[in-house]
Amino acid sequence: MRVLVTRRIPAPALAILRDAGLDVDLAESGLDAAALRERVHGKDAMVCLLTDRIDASVYDAAGRSLKVVANVAVGYDNIDVPAARERGVIVTNTPDVLTGCVAEFTWALILAITRRLSEGERLIRGGGWKGWALDFMLGSELSGKRLGIVGAGRIGRAVAEKASAFGMQAVFSSRAPGSMPLDELLATSDVVSLHVPLRPETRHLIDRKALARMKRTAFLINTSRGAVVDEDAIVWALQERLIAGAALDVFEREPQVHPGLLTLDHVLVVPHLGSATRETRTAMAELAVRNVIAVLNGGPALTPVA
């Protein structure tokens, strides 16, 4: 059995594939669209990352031998799942293993933006700090405030579980019955944290109208997918001081970042680091390759996408 691994993954995961007797074709530095279609031909499985676009042309280039596509990510908006199903290809993702890691990182962003940590560091590095003052660079406390979580999946719930440690009340807006309407959550929350998958109905979920509903003292946090937020709208809202600040780990056109975001002090931008720990990224890759082995051995996938 032959497996295409589209980009470098942690060595323990590659070892699992090879120990299973699989022929591994590793694209060390990644593949563009044309090279991906060429390399996937005749493969029985593919391990891909969220930066790889897997569409009908890729399945057709692979041919009938392709049985499983294992995405090293929870989200799978980079994969055409209906086209895979039409061809009998199983698609898997890596839920659960990164839940705690991303939840911790979300709180790191909340603390950093509300207490202006990145602003303060830039000031010192730029030689602009003139000394302590009573009213200097004041931030916002979390205790007694409301945390609005958009999306009540694994990560959203894990973020909510930590809210009480900071004295915050967590509320949810999701498709689940009994959750708070999004408009109400936006209007009443002091911190709004996004934890929804990227789907047609969530693309630009946070647009100008949504941002205008938020408190002028509120902060927006996004560790989900970049296109959940309309970047033109968030730049506008920040420039007009319609919200107090934003912390963004993901962007619409990664690795490009809207230039307007880079000129504003009250926005924290980081390069898609939500699951970026050695432990979690290794666990994600290992789950992906175990999905491949399970399917190629004739069994069910461990974590097939819905």
Backbone bond lengths (Angstrom), bond angles and torsions (degrees), N, CA, C in turn:
res aa  C-N    CA-C-N  psi(-1)  N-CA   C-N-CA  omega(-1)  CA-C   N-CA-C  phi
1 M - - - 1.454 - - 1.532 109.59 -
2 R 1.318 117.14 138.65 1.461 122.37 -176.10 1.530 109.97 -113.87
3 V 1.334 114.96 134.19 1.468 121.69 -177.07 1.524 109.13 -124.41
4 L 1.324 115.58 128.04 1.458 120.76 172.64 1.521 108.96 -94.08
5 V 1.321 116.69 125.04 1.464 122.57 172.82 1.519 105.85 -108.60
6 T 1.338 116.67 113.27 1.466 120.46 -165.73 1.518 114.37 -74.15
7 R 1.337 117.71 -19.35 1.465 121.49 178.69 1.525 108.17 -151.84
8 R 1.316 116.20 165.67 1.459 121.09 179.52 1.531 110.22 -58.38
9 I 1.320 116.25 132.98 1.459 122.50 174.43 1.526 107.77 -126.66
10 P 1.332 119.19 165.31 1.468 120.43 -177.62 1.531 112.77 -55.22
11 A 1.319 115.32 142.71 1.463 121.80 -175.54 1.528 113.70 -56.01
12 P 1.352 119.97 -39.77 1.472 118.31 179.82 1.527 112.85 -59.22
13 A 1.315 117.54 -33.24 1.467 120.39 179.05 1.526 110.84 -70.59
14 L 1.323 116.45 -41.69 1.465 119.32 176.65 1.527 110.65 -62.08
15 A 1.330 116.22 -37.95 1.467 120.24 179.88 1.525 111.13 -63.05
16 I 1.332 116.92 -36.93 1.463 120.29 178.62 1.526 110.60 -62.04
17 L 1.332 116.63 -42.39 1.464 120.24 178.18 1.520 111.32 -62.70
18 R 1.318 115.57 -47.24 1.472 119.29 -176.38 1.514 111.62 -69.24
19 D 1.346 117.00 -36.75 1.464 119.97 178.17 1.527 111.41 -65.61
20 A 1.338 115.90 -23.80 1.465 120.07 177.30 1.519 112.06 -81.82
21 G 1.333 116.85 1.22 1.455 121.00 177.57 1.507 114.62 83.35
22 L 1.332 117.21 16.78 1.458 120.94 -178.81 1.530 110.77 -87.71
23 D 1.320 115.64 146.69 1.464 122.82 176.88 1.529 107.26 -87.07
24 V 1.335 117.51 109.91 1.463 122.94 -172.67 1.519 110.37 -98.77
25 D 1.312 116.02 123.30 1.462 123.08 172.76 1.523 106.87 -105.02
26 L 1.335 116.20 102.63 1.463 121.88 -175.39 1.518 110.57 -99.93
27 A 1.341 115.81 121.32 1.466 121.40 173.68 1.525 107.16 -91.03
28 E 1.307 117.47 94.40 1.461 122.72 -170.76 1.521 113.47 -54.24
29 S 1.322 117.42 -43.12 1.465 120.25 -172.97 1.518 113.35 -109.01
30 G 1.312 117.43 14.17 1.452 119.55 178.91 1.512 112.65 90.38
31 L 1.337 115.86 169.30 1.455 122.16 -175.59 1.521 110.12 -133.82
32 D 1.344 116.11 138.98 1.455 117.46 170.01 1.524 108.50 -79.49
33 A 1.314 117.61 178.22 1.463 121.12 -172.24 1.527 112.09 -60.10
34 A 1.335 116.53 -43.50 1.466 119.63 -177.99 1.524 111.11 -67.88
35 A 1.337 116.23 -42.30 1.460 119.88 179.97 1.516 111.68 -67.26
36 L 1.335 116.53 -34.13 1.462 120.47 177.73 1.522 110.25 -63.35
37 R 1.307 117.05 -45.23 1.473 119.97 179.79 1.528 111.15 -63.69
38 E 1.316 116.50 -35.61 1.465 119.66 179.29 1.533 111.64 -70.20
39 R 1.336 116.19 -44.94 1.467 120.19 -174.58 1.533 112.70 -73.37
40 V 1.332 117.63 -26.12 1.461 120.04 -175.66 1.528 112.37 -79.24
41 H 1.322 116.80 -12.70 1.470 119.67 -176.72 1.529 110.75 -58.26
42 G 1.327 114.96 127.79 1.453 120.79 176.49 1.518 115.45 79.50
43 K 1.322 118.16 2.12 1.462 120.40 -179.38 1.534 110.40 -80.71
44 D 1.324 114.35 150.18 1.457 120.67 177.69 1.524 112.35 -90.65
45 A 1.335 116.50 -22.02 1.467 121.23 -177.67 1.513 109.30 -153.33
46 M 1.333 114.64 160.41 1.459 120.13 177.31 1.516 108.86 -140.63
47 V 1.327 116.14 134.37 1.456 123.05 170.86 1.523 106.27 -108.04
48 C 1.330 116.84 119.38 1.459 120.56 -174.53 1.520 110.32 -127.87
49 L 1.335 115.26 169.32 1.447 122.14 178.31 1.515 109.55 -116.81
50 L 1.339 116.53 169.60 1.460 120.39 -174.90 1.521 113.00 -65.89
51 T 1.348 116.98 -14.60 1.464 120.25 177.55 1.523 112.38 -83.64
52 D 1.325 117.64 -6.00 1.460 121.76 178.73 1.524 109.74 -94.49
53 R 1.320 116.31 129.09 1.463 120.56 175.88 1.521 108.39 -91.64
54 I 1.337 116.24 113.68 1.464 121.09 -178.24 1.524 108.02 -109.51
55 D 1.320 116.16 104.22 1.461 120.87 -176.40 1.523 110.43 -123.18
56 A 1.315 116.07 -171.11 1.466 120.92 -175.79 1.522 111.64 -58.82
57 S 1.329 117.17 -35.29 1.468 119.17 -178.83 1.523 111.43 -64.63
58 V 1.318 117.06 -31.70 1.466 120.91 178.32 1.521 110.17 -71.26
59 Y 1.337 117.06 -44.77 1.467 119.88 177.99 1.530 110.80 -60.70
60 D 1.319 116.12 -42.32 1.459 119.41 -178.80 1.525 111.01 -67.38
61 A 1.334 116.96 -35.57 1.459 120.19 177.44 1.525 111.05 -67.82
62 A 1.319 116.68 -33.53 1.467 120.33 179.52 1.515 110.84 -68.06
63 G 1.322 116.55 -39.71 1.455 120.23 -177.17 1.522 111.42 89.21
64 R 1.311 116.07 -173.13 1.466 122.08 -172.07 1.527 112.93 -72.13
65 S 1.308 117.52 -12.80 1.467 119.23 -178.69 1.521 112.58 -70.99
66 L 1.333 118.24 -24.88 1.472 121.19 -174.56 1.525 110.76 -68.40
67 K 1.330 114.84 123.79 1.465 120.18 -177.26 1.523 113.70 -112.98
68 V 1.340 117.69 -28.06 1.458 119.33 -173.76 1.523 110.32 -151.22
69 V 1.332 115.14 140.09 1.467 123.12 171.99 1.521 106.63 -119.22
70 A 1.320 116.79 116.85 1.465 122.43 -177.90 1.519 108.83 -106.61
71 N 1.328 116.12 113.12 1.457 122.47 -177.75 1.524 109.44 -91.75
72 V 1.321 117.37 125.94 1.469 121.31 179.20 1.530 107.89 -84.65
73 A 1.317 114.94 70.56 1.468 122.51 -178.43 1.523 107.39 -174.14
74 V 1.319 115.53 160.67 1.469 119.37 172.12 1.523 109.47 -79.64
75 G 1.325 116.78 -50.41 1.456 120.70 177.73 1.523 110.63 -70.19
76 Y 1.329 116.53 152.29 1.460 120.00 179.97 1.531 110.69 -139.12
77 D 1.333 115.76 33.70 1.454 119.66 177.44 1.530 112.04 -69.63
78 N 1.336 117.90 -10.67 1.462 121.91 175.50 1.523 112.57 -82.23
79 I 1.330 117.02 -4.72 1.469 121.74 -174.98 1.525 110.10 -118.10
80 D 1.321 115.49 133.80 1.466 120.85 174.52 1.531 106.79 -82.61
81 V 1.329 115.87 93.41 1.464 120.97 -176.12 1.530 111.66 -69.86
82 P 1.356 120.15 -44.40 1.466 118.76 178.57 1.529 112.95 -57.78
83 A 1.345 116.89 -39.42 1.466 119.34 178.81 1.520 110.95 -65.82
84 A 1.335 116.88 -34.45 1.463 120.29 176.78 1.525 110.39 -64.70
85 R 1.323 116.38 -45.22 1.462 120.17 -178.72 1.525 111.22 -62.10
86 E 1.326 116.83 -39.47 1.462 120.55 179.05 1.524 111.78 -58.72
87 R 1.332 115.78 -29.25 1.463 121.31 -177.22 1.523 112.70 -101.59
88 G 1.333 116.53 5.54 1.452 119.94 178.32 1.515 114.37 75.31
89 V 1.339 116.77 20.69 1.465 121.32 179.71 1.523 108.80 -94.69
90 I 1.317 116.73 130.56 1.462 122.26 178.78 1.529 108.98 -86.71
91 V 1.327 116.64 135.37 1.468 122.48 177.14 1.520 108.20 -113.04
92 T 1.329 116.13 133.83 1.469 120.81 178.54 1.517 110.38 -126.31
93 N 1.337 115.22 160.57 1.465 121.07 175.95 1.525 108.82 -133.52
94 T 1.331 116.59 -169.34 1.470 119.84 -174.98 1.528 111.38 -128.30
95 P 1.327 118.02 68.62 1.466 120.39 178.62 1.527 111.31 -75.19
96 D 1.307 115.40 169.31 1.470 124.50 172.99 1.529 114.28 74.47
97 V 1.339 117.71 -49.20 1.464 118.84 -171.34 1.529 113.18 -66.01
98 L 1.327 117.96 -19.05 1.464 119.38 -179.38 1.527 113.42 -110.63
99 T 1.321 117.21 4.64 1.462 120.89 -174.81 1.516 112.30 -58.24
100 G 1.326 117.02 -53.83 1.462 120.39 -177.74 1.506 112.64 -63.69
101 C 1.326 115.91 -39.61 1.466 121.33 -178.92 1.531 111.41 -62.03
102 V 1.327 116.67 -46.97 1.469 120.26 -178.43 1.529 110.65 -70.28
103 A 1.328 116.45 -35.58 1.471 118.99 176.98 1.519 110.96 -62.48
104 E 1.332 117.21 -44.41 1.466 120.45 176.60 1.522 111.29 -59.67
105 F 1.329 115.01 -43.51 1.465 119.65 -178.62 1.528 111.29 -65.22
106 T 1.330 116.52 -36.74 1.467 120.03 177.29 1.517 110.12 -58.97
107 W 1.329 116.24 -43.78 1.467 119.09 178.53 1.527 111.92 -67.24
108 A 1.328 116.88 -32.64 1.471 119.40 174.66 1.529 109.95 -60.49
109 L 1.327 116.97 -42.46 1.462 120.55 178.88 1.525 111.30 -66.86
110 I 1.331 116.49 -41.91 1.466 119.50 179.76 1.530 110.39 -59.78
111 L 1.316 116.52 -47.45 1.462 120.26 -179.45 1.516 111.60 -65.75
112 A 1.335 116.38 -40.49 1.459 119.74 -176.76 1.524 111.93 -66.43
113 I 1.344 117.83 -41.13 1.459 119.05 -176.45 1.522 111.95 -78.39
114 T 1.341 117.07 -36.73 1.464 118.33 -178.66 1.524 112.32 -73.59
115 R 1.335 117.83 -25.96 1.457 121.04 177.92 1.532 112.87 -105.35
116 R 1.323 117.14 9.18 1.469 124.23 169.66 1.535 112.76 60.78
117 L 1.315 116.19 38.81 1.460 119.92 -175.69 1.522 112.96 -65.92
118 S 1.336 117.06 -43.15 1.466 118.15 -178.71 1.525 111.06 -67.89
119 E 1.326 117.32 -36.33 1.467 120.15 175.11 1.518 111.05 -60.00
120 G 1.338 115.04 -45.82 1.454 119.22 -178.86 1.508 112.83 -63.78
121 E 1.320 117.37 -40.87 1.462 119.71 179.56 1.525 110.85 -65.57
122 R 1.350 116.60 -42.69 1.457 119.37 178.86 1.525 110.88 -61.30
123 L 1.327 116.08 -38.25 1.461 120.00 -179.86 1.528 111.24 -62.37
124 I 1.325 115.84 -45.79 1.466 119.00 179.80 1.520 111.14 -66.22
125 R 1.315 117.49 -46.56 1.463 120.54 -179.27 1.523 111.65 -61.58
126 G 1.339 116.02 -30.55 1.454 119.71 179.23 1.518 114.15 -86.56
127 G 1.325 116.59 1.81 1.458 120.37 178.39 1.516 114.42 74.91
128 G 1.349 116.24 20.75 1.453 118.40 -174.77 1.521 115.95 -95.90
129 W 1.329 118.30 -4.13 1.464 120.13 -177.75 1.519 110.56 -78.12
130 K 1.340 115.27 125.35 1.469 120.76 -177.15 1.516 112.50 -105.95
131 G 1.340 117.52 2.66 1.454 119.91 178.18 1.511 112.46 120.80
132 W 1.342 114.86 168.64 1.462 122.11 -175.90 1.522 111.40 -68.81
133 A 1.330 115.39 144.36 1.463 121.24 173.55 1.519 108.25 -149.72
134 L 1.319 117.10 150.08 1.461 121.74 -173.77 1.524 112.76 -60.41
135 D 1.303 116.95 -35.03 1.463 121.24 -175.93 1.524 112.60 -108.36
136 F 1.337 116.53 21.49 1.462 120.54 -174.53 1.527 111.92 -84.83
137 M 1.326 118.03 127.87 1.459 126.56 171.92 1.525 112.01 47.03
138 L 1.304 116.16 56.50 1.456 120.95 -177.83 1.533 110.84 -74.87
139 G 1.327 115.04 136.51 1.454 120.59 178.22 1.510 111.67 -106.56
140 S 1.325 115.89 -159.45 1.464 121.92 -178.16 1.534 109.44 -124.50
141 E 1.342 116.11 134.57 1.461 120.15 175.65 1.519 110.34 -81.76
142 L 1.332 115.32 157.15 1.459 120.83 -177.89 1.526 113.45 -97.25
143 S 1.302 117.11 -28.63 1.458 120.88 -175.15 1.533 111.04 -59.18
144 G 1.323 114.74 132.06 1.456 119.94 179.69 1.515 114.06 83.52
145 K 1.320 117.62 1.55 1.466 121.44 -177.66 1.526 110.27 -99.61
146 R 1.335 115.60 167.59 1.471 121.87 -179.72 1.520 109.97 -104.48
147 L 1.328 115.55 131.40 1.460 123.12 174.04 1.520 107.95 -102.95
148 G 1.314 116.50 115.17 1.464 121.54 177.84 1.516 109.93 -97.03
149 I 1.318 116.68 119.81 1.456 122.46 -177.55 1.521 108.73 -108.81
150 V 1.317 115.42 119.54 1.465 121.27 179.93 1.524 107.48 -96.29
151 G 1.329 115.63 105.39 1.456 121.34 -175.23 1.518 110.78 109.75
152 A 1.315 116.85 118.57 1.466 121.13 -175.58 1.514 111.65 -109.02
153 G 1.331 116.36 39.32 1.461 120.44 175.68 1.515 110.81 -81.76
154 R 1.336 115.56 -164.52 1.460 120.50 -175.34 1.522 111.75 -57.15
155 I 1.335 116.78 -48.59 1.464 120.05 -175.13 1.521 110.75 -70.59
156 G 1.324 117.14 -43.15 1.461 119.77 178.10 1.516 112.11 -58.01
157 R 1.331 116.32 -42.58 1.463 119.56 178.97 1.530 111.64 -67.35
158 A 1.339 116.25 -37.07 1.467 119.40 178.87 1.522 111.16 -66.29
159 V 1.324 117.53 -36.16 1.467 121.10 175.49 1.525 109.47 -64.59
160 A 1.326 116.44 -43.95 1.459 120.64 -178.62 1.525 111.84 -62.25
161 E 1.324 117.54 -35.77 1.461 121.21 -178.40 1.523 112.33 -61.04
162 K 1.322 117.46 -26.30 1.465 121.29 -178.04 1.533 112.42 -91.12
163 A 1.329 116.94 -6.17 1.461 120.12 -174.31 1.525 112.35 -62.59
164 S 1.328 116.78 -39.22 1.463 119.41 -176.89 1.523 112.18 -64.14
165 A 1.326 117.55 -26.84 1.464 120.69 178.43 1.525 111.53 -63.54
166 F 1.327 116.25 -24.41 1.463 121.45 179.38 1.526 111.61 -105.41
167 G 1.323 116.44 9.00 1.456 120.42 178.93 1.508 113.87 73.74
168 M 1.335 117.14 22.98 1.459 120.60 -178.64 1.530 111.20 -101.87
169 Q 1.319 115.14 151.72 1.459 122.68 173.07 1.522 108.05 -97.90
170 A 1.329 116.94 123.31 1.458 121.17 -179.92 1.522 110.64 -97.30
171 V 1.324 116.25 134.37 1.468 122.25 174.21 1.524 107.78 -130.04
172 F 1.327 115.68 156.84 1.458 121.16 -175.85 1.521 111.66 -121.03
173 S 1.336 114.57 147.99 1.455 121.81 163.33 1.516 106.14 -126.21
174 S 1.323 116.90 122.42 1.459 121.08 -178.71 1.511 108.68 -157.81
175 R 1.323 115.73 -174.87 1.465 120.16 177.39 1.523 111.97 -79.06
176 A 1.346 116.84 -7.57 1.469 120.41 -178.05 1.521 110.51 -69.60
177 P 1.313 117.65 142.55 1.475 120.61 177.86 1.529 111.02 -60.25
178 G 1.317 115.16 141.19 1.458 119.96 176.13 1.508 115.51 85.98
179 S 1.340 117.91 -4.69 1.466 118.75 177.92 1.526 109.97 -77.89
180 M 1.307 115.82 164.35 1.464 121.96 -176.27 1.534 110.61 -72.92
181 P 1.310 119.42 137.97 1.468 120.49 173.40 1.525 110.47 -57.79
182 L 1.317 116.78 144.26 1.459 120.88 -176.44 1.527 111.73 -58.32
183 D 1.319 117.58 -42.26 1.463 120.08 -179.30 1.529 111.34 -58.62
184 E 1.330 116.40 -41.06 1.463 119.77 179.79 1.524 111.12 -68.69
185 L 1.331 116.04 -41.30 1.468 119.18 178.61 1.526 110.81 -60.85
186 L 1.323 116.65 -45.54 1.465 119.97 -179.23 1.524 111.44 -62.56
187 A 1.305 117.08 -38.74 1.466 121.17 -175.37 1.524 113.18 -75.81
188 T 1.335 117.35 -20.61 1.469 119.45 -172.12 1.524 114.12 -116.29
189 S 1.319 118.52 -5.95 1.466 120.54 -175.05 1.528 111.16 -94.01
190 D 1.324 114.81 146.10 1.463 121.46 176.90 1.522 111.76 -90.28
191 V 1.312 116.51 -27.60 1.461 123.23 172.41 1.524 106.90 -132.88
192 V 1.331 117.34 129.86 1.461 122.67 177.78 1.524 107.68 -114.88
193 S 1.334 116.44 120.21 1.461 121.61 -177.53 1.517 109.64 -117.39
194 L 1.337 116.88 129.54 1.462 122.64 -172.87 1.525 110.93 -97.89
195 H 1.335 115.98 127.82 1.467 121.61 -178.87 1.524 110.13 -143.12
196 V 1.328 116.33 53.30 1.460 121.54 179.94 1.524 109.28 -117.54
197 P 1.336 117.38 151.46 1.465 119.58 173.75 1.521 110.04 -72.50
198 L 1.319 116.43 159.65 1.456 120.12 176.58 1.525 109.00 -85.69
199 R 1.316 115.45 112.07 1.453 123.69 176.92 1.524 107.46 -133.93
200 P 1.317 118.40 169.50 1.470 118.77 178.57 1.519 112.97 -53.51
201 E 1.339 117.13 -38.03 1.459 119.72 -177.26 1.528 113.07 -77.81
202 T 1.339 118.31 -14.52 1.467 119.88 178.57 1.523 112.72 -105.43
203 R 1.310 118.52 -6.98 1.474 119.90 176.78 1.523 109.13 -64.01
204 H 1.318 116.48 125.93 1.470 123.44 -176.60 1.527 111.24 56.53
205 L 1.321 115.59 34.51 1.468 119.58 174.03 1.524 110.07 -56.21
206 I 1.332 115.41 -38.49 1.465 120.61 176.51 1.521 107.59 -98.43
207 D 1.307 114.89 97.07 1.461 122.26 -179.12 1.526 109.25 -116.19
208 R 1.307 117.41 -166.09 1.471 120.24 -178.07 1.524 112.08 -59.92
209 K 1.330 116.02 -43.15 1.462 118.61 -179.37 1.522 111.35 -63.29
210 A 1.324 115.99 -42.37 1.463 119.34 179.91 1.522 111.28 -64.31
211 L 1.310 116.84 -44.40 1.462 120.97 -179.49 1.524 111.55 -65.24
212 A 1.329 116.38 -36.02 1.467 119.90 179.26 1.521 112.05 -67.62
213 R 1.337 117.19 -21.53 1.465 120.50 178.13 1.527 112.49 -78.72
214 M 1.325 116.86 -20.29 1.464 119.95 -174.92 1.523 111.75 -72.74
215 K 1.323 114.85 158.33 1.461 120.40 174.80 1.533 110.38 -63.05
216 R 1.311 115.94 147.95 1.474 119.13 176.46 1.531 111.36 -67.68
217 T 1.316 117.17 -17.85 1.467 122.39 179.89 1.527 112.22 -99.82
218 A 1.336 117.62 7.31 1.467 121.42 -173.35 1.524 111.87 -90.66
219 F 1.348 114.44 160.23 1.460 122.51 179.18 1.523 109.20 -122.16
220 L 1.343 116.19 142.53 1.461 122.37 178.14 1.526 109.08 -108.49
221 I 1.342 116.76 132.47 1.452 122.97 179.18 1.525 108.07 -121.71
222 N 1.338 117.57 131.48 1.465 119.41 177.46 1.517 110.74 -131.35
223 T 1.347 115.43 112.67 1.459 121.59 172.34 1.531 110.18 -121.38
224 S 1.325 117.71 18.93 1.468 120.59 -176.37 1.524 110.74 -94.58
225 R 1.314 117.92 -92.30 1.458 123.73 173.89 1.519 108.16 -136.30
226 G 1.315 116.16 145.31 1.454 120.78 -173.09 1.513 113.55 -59.35
227 A 1.327 116.73 -41.33 1.463 120.02 -174.08 1.519 113.55 -74.05
228 V 1.325 118.27 -3.53 1.466 119.87 171.09 1.526 110.18 -64.60
229 V 1.339 116.44 -26.44 1.460 122.52 178.21 1.524 109.41 -109.23
230 D 1.305 117.28 131.48 1.466 122.84 172.08 1.526 107.35 -74.41
231 E 1.327 117.58 108.45 1.469 120.16 -173.83 1.527 112.60 -65.49
232 D 1.322 117.68 -34.88 1.470 118.58 174.86 1.526 110.07 -60.97
233 A 1.321 116.21 -39.45 1.466 120.67 -178.90 1.525 111.65 -68.93
234 I 1.324 118.23 -40.59 1.463 119.12 -178.66 1.522 110.65 -69.37
235 V 1.326 117.59 -35.75 1.464 119.80 175.45 1.526 109.64 -62.43
236 W 1.315 116.75 -45.20 1.471 121.44 177.66 1.519 111.26 -58.49
237 A 1.330 116.76 -47.84 1.467 120.48 -177.66 1.517 111.87 -63.57
238 L 1.326 116.59 -39.09 1.463 120.02 178.84 1.527 111.29 -70.04
239 Q 1.319 116.13 -41.69 1.468 119.35 178.83 1.523 111.61 -63.18
240 E 1.329 116.73 -37.13 1.457 121.18 -179.16 1.529 112.92 -86.13
241 R 1.354 115.81 1.60 1.469 122.05 -178.69 1.535 111.88 56.98
242 L 1.335 115.07 37.07 1.462 119.32 176.39 1.521 111.07 -75.99
243 I 1.341 117.32 -24.02 1.458 122.62 171.49 1.525 107.58 -130.61
244 A 1.332 115.39 163.11 1.467 119.39 -174.91 1.514 112.99 -78.12
245 G 1.332 117.43 -26.77 1.454 119.06 -178.87 1.511 111.55 174.41
246 A 1.328 115.33 173.41 1.465 121.16 179.37 1.519 109.20 -146.67
247 A 1.325 115.06 147.28 1.464 121.97 173.67 1.522 107.05 -125.49
248 L 1.323 116.76 118.30 1.460 122.21 -171.03 1.526 110.50 -123.79
249 D 1.323 115.92 125.07 1.456 122.05 177.24 1.518 111.76 -103.05
250 V 1.322 116.97 -13.10 1.459 122.30 -175.36 1.527 109.27 -135.32
251 F 1.354 115.48 155.57 1.454 120.52 -171.80 1.519 110.22 -141.85
252 E 1.322 115.31 159.06 1.459 120.70 -174.28 1.518 113.30 -63.76
253 R 1.330 117.40 -40.44 1.463 121.11 -173.75 1.530 109.81 -127.21
254 E 1.311 115.71 57.01 1.470 120.02 -177.65 1.531 110.60 -58.26
255 P 1.361 118.22 140.47 1.460 126.00 5.58 1.530 114.86 -88.00
256 Q 1.341 117.68 9.93 1.459 119.21 176.14 1.526 109.82 -71.86
257 V 1.308 115.44 143.24 1.459 122.72 176.63 1.520 107.82 -123.30
258 H 1.307 117.06 136.91 1.466 121.19 179.38 1.534 108.93 -52.52
259 P 1.336 117.89 124.00 1.466 119.77 -177.12 1.518 113.82 -58.92
260 G 1.328 117.15 -27.05 1.458 119.73 178.46 1.514 112.90 -64.09
261 L 1.326 116.86 -29.88 1.464 119.89 179.47 1.517 112.07 -68.87
262 L 1.321 115.87 -28.77 1.462 120.51 -174.64 1.520 112.98 -78.81
263 T 1.321 117.58 -9.58 1.467 120.86 -178.24 1.534 112.48 -99.38
264 L 1.332 116.92 -1.87 1.464 120.87 -171.90 1.524 110.75 -108.49
265 D 1.335 116.00 134.14 1.460 120.13 179.78 1.516 112.95 -75.79
266 H 1.331 117.99 -30.58 1.457 120.07 -173.64 1.524 112.74 -92.64
267 V 1.337 116.28 33.89 1.452 122.05 171.17 1.523 107.74 -134.70
268 L 1.328 115.67 135.21 1.457 122.88 176.74 1.523 107.50 -106.99
269 V 1.324 117.32 121.77 1.462 121.58 -179.85 1.528 108.74 -119.41
270 V 1.331 115.65 129.56 1.462 121.18 178.87 1.528 108.97 -134.11
271 P 1.349 117.84 152.14 1.472 121.71 -168.06 1.523 115.42 -86.35
272 H 1.332 117.47 69.34 1.461 124.13 173.11 1.532 111.02 52.04
273 L 1.323 115.35 62.29 1.461 122.18 -175.27 1.527 113.97 -106.48
274 G 1.325 118.45 7.27 1.453 121.25 -171.38 1.521 114.86 -51.97
275 S 1.325 117.36 -42.40 1.465 120.67 -179.22 1.533 111.86 -106.35
276 A 1.330 116.24 16.59 1.462 120.41 -170.16 1.520 113.18 -84.63
277 T 1.329 116.03 70.61 1.458 121.32 164.50 1.531 106.71 -124.51
278 R 1.321 116.12 153.85 1.466 119.37 179.48 1.520 111.04 -58.28
279 E 1.336 115.23 -41.67 1.458 118.91 -176.87 1.528 111.56 -63.96
280 T 1.333 116.06 -45.76 1.462 119.32 -174.81 1.520 112.02 -73.31
281 R 1.322 117.53 -44.80 1.464 118.38 -179.32 1.530 111.12 -63.21
282 T 1.330 117.35 -35.44 1.464 119.84 176.20 1.528 110.57 -66.43
283 A 1.342 116.62 -43.93 1.459 120.33 179.25 1.522 111.36 -62.71
284 M 1.331 117.59 -37.97 1.463 120.85 177.74 1.527 110.92 -62.29
285 A 1.338 116.36 -47.65 1.465 120.29 -179.15 1.523 111.21 -64.57
286 E 1.334 116.53 -39.08 1.465 119.62 179.59 1.526 111.34 -65.55
287 L 1.330 117.40 -39.27 1.468 119.54 177.14 1.521 110.54 -64.89
288 A 1.319 116.83 -40.27 1.469 120.15 179.44 1.527 111.16 -61.02
289 V 1.328 117.83 -45.82 1.466 118.96 -177.02 1.535 110.76 -72.66
290 R 1.315 117.66 -30.13 1.478 119.05 175.93 1.526 110.70 -68.31
291 N 1.331 117.20 -31.13 1.461 119.93 172.10 1.523 110.88 -62.26
292 V 1.321 115.96 -43.76 1.468 120.70 178.98 1.523 110.51 -59.41
293 I 1.325 116.34 -48.97 1.463 120.75 -177.72 1.527 110.90 -62.47
294 A 1.329 116.52 -42.02 1.461 120.10 -179.50 1.524 111.24 -59.75
295 V 1.339 116.41 -45.99 1.462 120.11 -177.97 1.530 111.25 -69.12
296 L 1.333 117.02 -43.77 1.465 119.78 -178.76 1.528 111.88 -67.16
297 N 1.324 116.94 -23.61 1.463 120.74 175.81 1.524 112.67 -83.61
298 G 1.325 116.44 2.25 1.451 120.57 176.32 1.508 115.34 90.78
299 G 1.330 116.83 6.75 1.462 120.46 179.90 1.517 112.16 -99.01
300 P 1.328 116.91 -179.09 1.469 120.43 176.67 1.524 111.20 -76.05
301 A 1.322 116.29 152.10 1.454 120.48 173.93 1.538 109.43 -64.65
302 L 1.321 115.95 148.85 1.459 120.29 179.09 1.519 111.37 -72.64
303 T 1.332 116.73 -42.42 1.475 120.99 -177.47 1.530 109.90 -137.22
304 P 1.335 117.28 69.59 1.471 119.28 177.24 1.528 109.91 -69.22
305 V 1.306 115.57 150.65 1.466 118.64 177.41 1.519 108.57 -74.33
306 A 1.343 115.30 154.64 1.470 120.06 -177.31 1.525 110.43 -67.05
